[in-house]
Amino acid sequence: MKIEPVSIKYTSPLVNKYLWDYPEVSHLFEHNPHELSSFKDRYEVIKRDYDTDRVELVRILTEYNEHLNCGDKTRENLKKLADPDTVAVVTGQQAGVFTGPLYTIYKAITAIQLAGEITAKTGLQVIPLFWVAAEDHDYLEIDHVDYINKGQEPARLKMDYHPPGKYSVGHIPVTEAVYDLIARLAEDTNPSEYKTGIVNKLRELAEQSGSLADWFAGVMSWLFKKQGLVLVNPLDRGLRRLWSDAFADFLQKTDLVNAKVRAGMAKVRALGVEPQVEEVENNVNLFLYVNKERLPLLKSGDNYTVRGGSGQWSLDDLTGTAKNNPELLSPNVVLRPIAQDVLLPILAYVAGPGEISYYALYREVYPLFGQRMPVIYPRVHITLIERGAAKYMAKYGVEFTCGASGLNKKLSEYLDSQDRLGIDELFGSFSDGLKNSYLDLIARVAAVDPELAKHGYESLNKLVFQVEHFKKKTHQYHRKSCDLVIKRFRTMENQLFPRHNWQERVFNIFPYLFKYGSGFIETLCETPLLGDHKHKLIYLGD
């Protein structure tokens, strides 16, 4: 595979500064991700401050990963985790069907490669962990799959199942809708050598899963079987017990947390950037499970309520819940990073652009709980370019950095270059002559009766309209004569910038696996992707 690094800018100026001008945002973060010394410094913090029961943690994670039928390297990494000198590169994502967008896979690959690189360069014992965001309840974000269909057009399939409330993905069962979705994806993608075997494996893993999050984790465990990826499910009752004291501490420091977040928001705004988190008055930054629904906790005077539900609790009530039933509490986007650091010896967290923007707000939240922010390492950004699209890019001089709008501009320029008739000039000249002649005619006829001028102008407008209509038809026929070129540009747009978005944020990995086999994951893992934080173009089929 050919790899081409390219420099691109993201929509968030904060992320661009983080990647290319770190000193501008260094006050928002604890460690510079571009310097090896940052990882060594963070390691010393973990050795000093991390105090979670590793024996119990490893027991719980081993049981979970064995349930997922993990590989030998994952078992080896779990044994390493019991060693107080072992640290982790952690990443995570919502448990989307078929693993969700491509960037989920790229996050895991980044964590795997970064763990290996830090181990090789420093001698530290570093393992990769993936946080299965089974607590998340935004079902509409995970219930669909996007891909290129048989007609070579971007398509989306949605699961025909609707949970009755705001249920965590880890509490949503695998139903017939999952098998139906697998069948529809298989039907709507081109036949290939590997597809039948992979489809059967997806069904098998679904049959072994009790929830959508379990299915996601089973698929990830299978895909990364040889890379030693350790999966973490925060809904595990054993892990919740390890969080009891942290949850109680979260409840006690609600006002302090919110004050620190507001201060972080002010610092981000000072950079001319709107913060990623919306400020919600009286937000406790925790969810409470009420009748199985995950609802936001709000502080109301000396008591607590939930948005979207009924009931009222005192601080003592909730502290008791934290101690005795921690599975009923769940951190939100603000406290989840802190909860992760309490639970795991995190050397670095692999973050996407949105997460980098979140973390920019939290530096001063960590010390409230005896923590410090880990190294926030940007995930790799990849666009897969198949042979046909690559050929067309070369033929028509299309650069990836031009983006979707630049691609359309390039097409217009090409079509103009093929317009040997000079359609716009031809019709423009004719239209100008027609107007001038007709205006002269109107002026002469108006001498008979000024009322005729009105009718003359109405007739002129109709004639101009007909000429414009004829011009549009001529352009359409011209475009039709260039239909092959237009289709080729459409192919490039569909593959590179589906729906005017980054490919990695839209498409799913499985149509690629149908075509190239499950070993494609191993190939990506072995492809050097770290170092310069540039967007990587990976040319397939070379």
C-alpha positions as CSV (number, residue, x, y, z in Angstrom):
1,M,0.0,0.0,0.0
2,K,1.2,3.5,-0.8
3,I,0.9,6.1,1.9
4,E,0.8,9.8,1.3
5,P,0.8,12.3,4.2
6,V,-1.0,15.5,3.5
7,S,-1.5,18.6,5.6
8,I,-5.1,19.7,6.1
9,K,-6.9,22.1,8.4
10,Y,-9.9,21.1,10.6
11,T,-12.9,23.2,11.4
12,S,-11.8,23.8,15.0
13,P,-9.0,26.3,15.3
14,L,-8.3,24.9,18.8
15,V,-7.6,21.5,17.3
16,N,-5.4,23.0,14.6
17,K,-3.4,24.8,17.3
18,Y,-3.1,21.6,19.2
19,L,-1.7,19.8,16.2
20,W,0.5,22.5,14.7
21,D,1.0,25.3,17.2
22,Y,0.9,23.6,20.6
23,P,2.4,26.5,22.6
24,E,-0.7,28.5,21.9
25,V,-2.9,26.0,23.8
26,S,-0.3,24.5,26.2
27,H,-2.0,26.2,29.2
28,L,-5.1,24.1,28.6
29,F,-3.3,20.7,28.7
30,E,-0.9,18.9,31.0
31,H,1.5,17.4,28.5
32,N,2.8,18.1,25.0
33,P,1.8,15.1,22.9
34,H,4.7,15.8,20.5
35,E,7.5,15.2,23.0
36,L,8.7,11.9,24.3
37,S,9.5,13.4,27.7
38,S,5.8,13.9,28.2
39,F,5.2,10.2,28.4
40,K,8.0,9.7,30.8
41,D,6.7,12.5,33.0
42,R,3.2,11.0,33.0
43,Y,4.6,7.6,33.9
44,E,6.1,9.1,37.1
45,V,2.7,10.6,38.0
46,I,1.0,7.2,37.6
47,K,3.7,5.4,39.7
48,R,3.1,8.0,42.4
49,D,-0.7,8.5,42.4
50,Y,-2.4,5.4,40.9
51,D,-3.9,3.3,43.7
52,T,-6.8,1.2,42.2
53,D,-6.7,-2.5,43.1
54,R,-4.8,-3.9,40.1
55,V,-5.5,-7.5,41.1
56,E,-9.2,-6.9,41.1
57,L,-9.1,-4.8,37.9
58,V,-7.2,-7.5,36.0
59,R,-9.5,-10.2,37.3
60,I,-12.5,-8.3,36.0
61,L,-11.0,-7.4,32.7
62,T,-9.7,-10.9,32.1
63,E,-13.1,-12.4,32.7
64,Y,-14.7,-9.9,30.3
65,N,-12.1,-10.4,27.5
66,E,-12.2,-14.1,27.9
67,H,-15.9,-13.9,27.4
68,L,-15.2,-12.1,24.2
69,N,-12.9,-14.9,23.1
70,C,-9.8,-12.7,23.1
71,G,-6.4,-13.7,21.6
72,D,-3.3,-14.9,23.3
73,K,-1.6,-11.4,23.1
74,T,-4.6,-9.9,24.9
75,R,-4.1,-12.4,27.6
76,E,-0.4,-11.6,27.8
77,N,-1.3,-7.9,28.1
78,L,-3.7,-8.5,30.9
79,K,-1.0,-10.4,32.8
80,K,1.3,-7.4,32.3
81,L,-1.4,-5.1,33.6
82,A,-1.1,-6.8,37.0
83,D,2.5,-5.4,37.2
84,P,2.6,-2.0,39.0
85,D,5.1,-0.9,36.3
86,T,2.6,-1.4,33.5
87,V,0.7,1.6,32.0
88,A,-1.9,1.9,29.3
89,V,-2.7,3.9,26.1
90,V,-6.5,4.1,26.2
91,T,-9.0,5.1,23.7
92,G,-12.7,4.5,23.3
93,Q,-15.9,5.1,21.3
94,Q,-19.6,4.6,21.2
95,A,-20.7,1.0,20.5
96,G,-22.0,1.6,16.9
97,V,-23.4,-1.2,14.8
98,F,-20.6,-2.9,12.7
99,T,-18.2,-0.8,14.9
100,G,-19.6,2.5,13.6
101,P,-17.6,5.0,11.4
102,L,-14.0,4.2,10.3
103,Y,-12.5,6.4,12.9
104,T,-13.4,3.9,15.6
105,I,-11.0,1.5,14.0
106,Y,-8.4,4.2,13.5
107,K,-8.6,5.0,17.2
108,A,-7.9,1.4,18.1
109,I,-5.0,1.3,15.7
110,T,-3.5,4.5,17.1
111,A,-3.7,3.1,20.6
112,I,-2.0,-0.1,19.5
113,Q,0.8,1.6,17.6
114,L,1.4,4.3,20.2
115,A,1.7,1.6,23.0
116,G,4.2,-0.2,20.9
117,E,6.2,2.9,20.0
118,I,6.4,4.2,23.6
119,T,7.5,0.7,24.7
120,A,10.2,0.6,22.0
121,K,11.5,4.1,22.7
122,T,11.4,4.2,26.5
123,G,11.5,0.7,27.7
124,L,8.2,1.3,29.6
125,Q,5.7,-1.6,29.6
126,V,2.7,-0.1,27.8
127,I,-0.5,-1.9,26.6
128,P,-3.5,-0.7,24.5
129,L,-7.0,-0.5,26.0
130,F,-10.3,0.3,24.3
131,W,-13.1,1.7,26.4
132,V,-16.4,0.4,25.0
133,A,-18.8,3.3,25.7
134,A,-21.6,1.0,26.7
135,E,-23.1,3.6,29.0
136,D,-24.0,6.0,26.2
137,H,-27.7,6.3,25.4
138,D,-27.7,8.3,22.2
139,Y,-29.2,5.5,20.2
140,L,-29.7,7.5,17.0
141,E,-25.9,7.9,16.8
142,I,-25.2,4.2,16.7
143,D,-28.2,2.5,15.0
144,H,-27.0,2.8,11.3
145,V,-24.2,1.9,8.9
146,D,-23.0,4.0,6.0
147,Y,-21.2,2.6,2.9
148,I,-21.0,2.6,-0.9
149,N,-23.7,0.4,-2.3
150,K,-23.9,-1.7,-5.5
151,G,-24.8,1.4,-7.5
152,Q,-21.6,3.0,-6.3
153,E,-23.5,5.6,-4.3
154,P,-23.3,6.5,-0.6
155,A,-26.1,4.6,1.3
156,R,-27.3,4.3,4.8
157,L,-29.1,1.4,6.5
158,K,-30.8,1.8,9.9
159,M,-31.7,-0.9,12.4
160,D,-35.4,-1.5,12.6
161,Y,-35.5,-1.3,16.3
162,H,-36.5,1.6,18.6
163,P,-35.7,1.3,22.4
164,P,-38.6,2.5,24.6
165,G,-36.5,5.1,26.4
166,K,-33.0,6.5,27.0
167,Y,-31.4,3.2,27.5
168,S,-27.6,2.7,27.6
169,V,-26.4,0.7,24.5
170,G,-25.1,-1.9,26.9
171,H,-28.7,-2.5,28.0
172,I,-30.2,-2.7,24.5
173,P,-30.7,-6.4,23.5
174,V,-29.6,-8.0,20.3
175,T,-32.8,-8.7,18.4
176,E,-33.8,-9.9,15.0
177,A,-33.3,-6.3,13.8
178,V,-29.5,-7.0,14.1
179,Y,-29.6,-10.1,11.8
180,D,-31.9,-8.2,9.4
181,L,-29.3,-5.3,9.3
182,I,-26.5,-7.8,8.6
183,A,-28.5,-9.4,5.8
184,R,-29.4,-6.0,4.2
185,L,-25.8,-4.9,4.2
186,A,-24.7,-8.1,2.6
187,E,-27.4,-7.8,0.0
188,D,-26.6,-4.1,-0.9
189,T,-22.9,-4.5,-1.3
190,N,-21.0,-6.1,-4.2
191,P,-20.2,-9.8,-4.1
192,S,-16.6,-10.6,-3.1
193,E,-14.3,-13.4,-2.1
194,Y,-14.4,-12.7,1.7
195,K,-17.9,-11.5,2.2
196,T,-19.7,-14.7,3.0
197,G,-17.3,-15.7,5.7
198,I,-17.3,-12.3,7.3
199,V,-21.1,-12.1,7.3
200,N,-21.3,-15.5,8.9
201,K,-18.9,-14.3,11.6
202,L,-20.9,-11.2,12.3
203,R,-24.0,-13.3,12.8
204,E,-22.1,-15.7,15.0
205,L,-20.8,-12.9,17.2
206,A,-24.3,-11.4,17.4
207,E,-25.7,-14.8,18.6
208,Q,-23.1,-14.8,21.4
209,S,-24.0,-11.3,22.5
210,G,-26.5,-10.2,25.1
211,S,-26.5,-6.5,24.1
212,L,-25.5,-4.2,21.2
213,A,-22.4,-3.2,23.2
214,D,-21.5,-6.8,23.7
215,W,-21.8,-7.3,19.9
216,F,-19.6,-4.3,19.3
217,A,-17.0,-5.5,21.8
218,G,-17.1,-9.1,20.3
219,V,-16.5,-7.7,16.8
220,M,-13.6,-5.4,18.0
221,S,-12.0,-8.3,19.9
222,W,-12.2,-10.5,16.8
223,L,-10.8,-7.8,14.5
224,F,-7.9,-7.0,16.8
225,K,-7.3,-10.6,18.0
226,K,-3.6,-10.5,17.1
227,Q,-2.8,-7.0,18.3
228,G,-3.5,-7.6,22.1
229,L,-6.2,-4.9,22.4
230,V,-7.8,-5.1,25.9
231,L,-11.5,-4.1,25.9
232,V,-13.1,-2.4,28.9
233,N,-16.9,-2.3,29.5
234,P,-17.7,0.4,32.2
235,L,-21.1,-1.2,32.8
236,D,-19.4,-4.2,34.4
237,R,-20.7,-4.5,38.0
238,G,-17.2,-5.3,39.3
239,L,-15.8,-2.1,37.7
240,R,-18.6,-0.1,39.2
241,R,-17.6,-1.3,42.6
242,L,-14.1,0.1,42.0
243,W,-15.8,3.4,41.3
244,S,-17.9,3.7,44.5
245,D,-15.6,6.2,46.3
246,A,-15.1,8.2,43.2
247,F,-18.8,8.6,42.5
248,A,-19.3,9.7,46.1
249,D,-16.5,12.2,45.7
250,F,-18.1,13.5,42.4
251,L,-21.4,14.1,44.2
252,Q,-19.6,16.1,47.0
253,K,-17.8,18.4,44.6
254,T,-20.5,19.3,42.0
255,D,-20.2,23.0,42.5
256,L,-16.4,23.0,42.4
257,V,-16.4,20.9,39.2
258,N,-18.8,23.3,37.5
259,A,-16.7,26.3,38.5
260,K,-13.6,24.7,37.1
261,V,-15.4,23.9,33.8
262,R,-16.6,27.4,33.5
263,A,-13.1,28.7,34.0
264,G,-11.9,26.3,31.3
265,M,-14.6,27.6,29.0
266,A,-13.5,31.2,29.6
267,K,-9.9,30.2,28.6
268,V,-11.1,28.6,25.4
269,R,-13.3,31.6,24.6
270,A,-10.3,33.8,25.1
271,L,-8.7,32.0,22.1
272,G,-11.7,32.9,20.0
273,V,-13.2,29.4,20.1
274,E,-16.7,28.4,21.3
275,P,-16.4,25.6,23.9
276,Q,-17.5,22.1,23.0
277,V,-19.5,21.6,26.2
278,E,-22.8,23.4,26.8
279,E,-23.1,24.9,30.2
280,V,-26.2,23.6,32.0
281,E,-27.2,25.3,35.3
282,N,-27.3,22.9,38.3
283,N,-25.7,20.1,36.3
284,V,-24.3,17.4,38.5
285,N,-22.3,15.8,35.6
286,L,-23.7,12.4,36.5
287,F,-26.6,10.3,35.2
288,L,-28.9,8.3,37.4
289,Y,-30.6,5.1,36.1
290,V,-34.3,5.4,36.8
291,N,-36.5,2.6,35.6
292,K,-33.5,1.5,33.4
293,E,-33.3,4.9,31.7
294,R,-30.1,6.9,32.0
295,L,-31.2,10.4,33.0
296,P,-29.1,13.5,33.9
297,L,-28.9,14.4,37.5
298,L,-29.7,18.1,38.4
299,K,-29.2,19.9,41.7
300,S,-32.3,21.5,43.0
301,G,-31.5,23.4,46.2
302,D,-30.5,20.8,48.8
303,N,-32.0,18.0,46.8
304,Y,-31.5,16.3,43.4
305,T,-33.9,15.6,40.5
306,V,-33.5,14.1,37.0
307,R,-34.3,15.8,33.7
308,G,-37.0,13.9,31.9
309,G,-38.2,11.9,34.8
310,S,-39.7,12.1,38.3
311,G,-38.3,11.6,41.8
312,Q,-36.3,13.5,44.3
313,W,-33.2,12.5,46.3
314,S,-31.0,14.0,49.0
315,L,-27.2,14.1,48.9
316,D,-27.2,11.3,51.5
317,D,-29.5,9.2,49.3
318,L,-27.2,9.5,46.3
319,T,-24.0,9.0,48.4
320,G,-25.6,5.8,49.6
321,T,-26.3,4.8,46.1
322,A,-22.6,5.4,45.2
323,K,-21.5,3.2,48.0
324,N,-24.1,0.4,47.7
325,N,-25.4,0.5,44.1
326,P,-22.8,2.3,42.0
327,E,-24.2,0.6,38.9
328,L,-27.1,3.2,39.1
329,L,-24.7,6.1,38.6
330,S,-22.9,7.1,35.4
331,P,-20.5,9.9,34.6
332,N,-21.2,12.4,31.8
333,V,-18.8,13.8,29.3
334,V,-17.1,16.0,32.0
335,L,-16.5,13.4,34.6
336,R,-15.9,10.4,32.3
337,P,-12.2,11.2,31.8
338,I,-11.7,11.5,35.5
339,A,-13.5,8.2,36.1
340,Q,-11.3,6.6,33.5
341,D,-8.2,7.8,35.2
342,V,-9.4,6.6,38.6
343,L,-9.9,3.2,37.2
344,L,-7.0,2.7,34.8
345,P,-3.2,3.6,34.8
346,I,-3.6,5.9,31.7
347,L,-0.3,7.0,30.2
348,A,-2.1,8.6,27.2
349,Y,-5.6,8.9,25.9
350,V,-6.1,8.7,22.1
351,A,-8.6,11.4,21.2
352,G,-10.4,12.6,18.1
353,P,-10.8,16.3,17.3
354,G,-14.0,16.6,19.3
355,E,-12.5,15.0,22.3
356,I,-9.4,17.3,22.2
357,S,-11.9,20.2,22.4
358,Y,-13.5,18.6,25.4
359,Y,-10.3,17.9,27.2
360,A,-9.3,21.6,26.7
361,L,-11.9,22.5,29.4
362,Y,-10.9,19.9,32.0
363,R,-7.3,20.5,33.1
364,E,-8.3,22.1,36.4
365,V,-11.0,19.5,37.1
366,Y,-8.5,16.7,37.6
367,P,-6.8,18.1,40.7
368,L,-10.1,18.2,42.5
369,F,-9.9,14.4,42.6
370,G,-6.2,13.9,43.1
371,Q,-5.6,13.4,39.4
372,R,-3.7,15.0,36.6
373,M,-4.6,15.0,32.9
374,P,-2.8,12.2,30.9
375,V,-1.1,12.9,27.6
376,I,-3.9,13.6,25.0
377,Y,-2.7,12.0,21.8
378,P,-4.4,12.8,18.5
379,R,-5.8,9.8,16.7
380,V,-4.6,9.1,13.2
381,H,-6.7,10.5,10.3
382,I,-7.0,8.3,7.3
383,T,-8.7,8.3,3.9
384,L,-8.7,5.1,2.0
385,I,-8.4,5.6,-1.8
386,E,-9.3,2.7,-4.0
387,R,-7.7,2.1,-7.4
388,G,-10.4,3.6,-9.5
389,A,-10.6,6.9,-7.6
390,A,-6.7,7.1,-7.5
391,K,-6.6,6.7,-11.3
392,Y,-9.2,9.4,-11.8
393,M,-7.4,11.7,-9.4
394,A,-4.2,11.3,-11.5
395,K,-6.0,11.7,-14.8
396,Y,-7.8,14.9,-13.9
397,G,-5.2,16.5,-11.7
398,V,-7.3,16.3,-8.5
399,E,-5.5,16.9,-5.2
400,F,-7.1,15.5,-2.0
401,T,-6.5,18.8,-0.2
402,C,-8.9,20.6,-2.6
403,G,-11.8,19.1,-0.6
404,A,-15.3,18.5,-1.9
405,S,-15.9,22.1,-3.0
406,G,-12.6,22.1,-4.9
407,L,-13.5,18.8,-6.5
408,N,-16.7,20.3,-7.9
409,K,-14.8,23.4,-9.0
410,K,-12.3,21.1,-10.9
411,L,-15.2,19.4,-12.6
412,S,-16.7,22.7,-13.7
413,E,-13.4,23.8,-15.0
414,Y,-13.0,20.6,-17.0
415,L,-16.5,20.9,-18.5
416,D,-15.8,24.5,-19.5
417,S,-12.6,23.4,-21.2
418,Q,-14.6,20.9,-23.2
419,D,-17.2,23.5,-24.3
420,R,-15.8,24.2,-27.8
421,L,-19.1,25.9,-28.7
422,G,-18.7,28.6,-26.1
423,I,-22.3,28.1,-24.8
424,D,-22.4,31.1,-22.4
425,E,-20.7,33.5,-24.8
426,L,-22.9,32.3,-27.7
427,F,-26.2,32.7,-25.8
428,G,-25.0,35.9,-24.1
429,S,-24.3,37.5,-27.4
430,F,-27.6,36.4,-28.9
431,S,-29.5,37.5,-25.8
432,D,-27.9,40.9,-25.8
433,G,-28.7,41.4,-29.5
434,L,-32.2,40.2,-29.0
435,K,-32.8,42.7,-26.2
436,N,-31.4,45.6,-28.1
437,S,-33.4,44.8,-31.2
438,Y,-36.6,44.3,-29.2
439,L,-36.1,47.4,-27.2
440,D,-35.8,49.4,-30.4
441,L,-38.9,47.7,-31.7
442,I,-40.8,48.6,-28.5
443,A,-39.7,52.2,-28.8
444,R,-41.0,52.4,-32.4
445,V,-44.3,50.7,-31.7
446,A,-44.9,52.8,-28.6
447,A,-45.3,55.8,-30.9
448,V,-48.6,54.3,-32.0
449,D,-49.8,53.9,-28.4
450,P,-47.7,54.1,-25.2
451,E,-49.8,51.3,-23.8
452,L,-48.1,48.9,-26.3
453,A,-44.8,49.4,-24.5
454,K,-46.1,47.4,-21.5
455,H,-47.1,44.5,-23.7
456,G,-43.7,44.8,-25.5
457,Y,-41.8,44.4,-22.2
458,E,-43.9,41.4,-21.2
459,S,-43.1,39.8,-24.5
460,L,-39.4,40.6,-24.2
461,N,-39.3,38.9,-20.7
462,K,-40.9,35.8,-22.1
463,L,-38.4,35.7,-25.0
464,V,-35.4,36.1,-22.6
465,F,-36.8,33.4,-20.4
466,Q,-37.1,31.0,-23.4
467,V,-33.5,31.8,-24.4
468,E,-32.3,31.1,-20.9
469,H,-34.2,27.9,-20.9
470,F,-32.7,26.9,-24.2
471,K,-29.2,27.7,-22.8
472,K,-29.8,25.5,-19.8
473,K,-30.9,22.7,-22.1
474,T,-27.8,23.2,-24.2
475,H,-25.6,22.9,-21.0
476,Q,-27.5,19.8,-20.0
477,Y,-26.8,18.1,-23.3
478,H,-23.2,19.2,-23.1
479,R,-22.9,17.7,-19.7
480,K,-24.6,14.6,-21.0
481,S,-21.9,14.4,-23.7
482,C,-19.4,14.5,-20.8
483,D,-21.3,11.9,-18.8
484,L,-18.4,9.6,-18.3
485,V,-16.2,12.3,-16.9
486,I,-19.1,13.4,-14.5
487,K,-19.5,9.9,-13.3
488,R,-15.8,9.7,-12.6
489,F,-15.8,12.9,-10.6
490,R,-18.9,11.5,-8.8
491,T,-16.9,8.4,-7.9
492,M,-14.1,10.5,-6.5
493,E,-16.6,12.6,-4.4
494,N,-18.4,9.6,-3.1
495,Q,-15.3,7.8,-2.0
496,L,-13.2,10.7,-0.7
497,F,-15.8,13.2,0.6
498,P,-19.1,11.3,1.1
499,R,-21.9,13.8,1.9
500,H,-19.2,16.5,1.9
501,N,-17.7,15.0,5.0
502,W,-14.4,13.2,5.8
503,Q,-14.6,9.6,4.7
504,E,-13.6,8.4,8.2
505,R,-16.6,10.1,9.7
506,V,-19.1,8.5,7.4
507,F,-18.2,5.0,6.1
508,N,-17.9,1.8,8.0
509,I,-15.0,-0.7,7.8
510,F,-16.9,-3.8,6.8
511,P,-17.5,-3.1,3.1
512,Y,-13.8,-2.8,2.9
513,L,-13.3,-6.0,4.8
514,F,-15.8,-7.7,2.4
515,K,-13.5,-6.7,-0.4
516,Y,-10.0,-7.1,1.1
517,G,-10.6,-9.6,3.9
518,S,-10.4,-9.4,7.7
519,G,-6.6,-9.4,7.3
520,F,-6.9,-5.8,6.1
521,I,-7.0,-4.8,9.8
522,E,-3.7,-6.4,10.4
523,T,-2.2,-4.7,7.3
524,L,-3.4,-1.3,8.7
525,C,-2.0,-2.1,12.1
526,E,1.4,-2.8,10.5
527,T,1.4,0.4,8.4
528,P,3.4,3.2,10.1
529,L,0.9,5.9,10.8
530,L,2.2,7.9,13.7
531,G,4.7,10.7,13.9
532,D,3.7,13.8,12.0
533,H,0.0,14.0,12.8
534,K,-0.7,14.6,9.1
535,H,-3.8,13.1,7.3
536,K,-2.8,9.8,5.7
537,L,-4.0,8.9,2.3
538,I,-3.7,5.1,1.9
539,Y,-3.9,3.9,-1.7
540,L,-5.5,0.4,-1.9
541,G,-4.9,-2.2,-4.6
542,D,-1.5,-1.1,-5.7
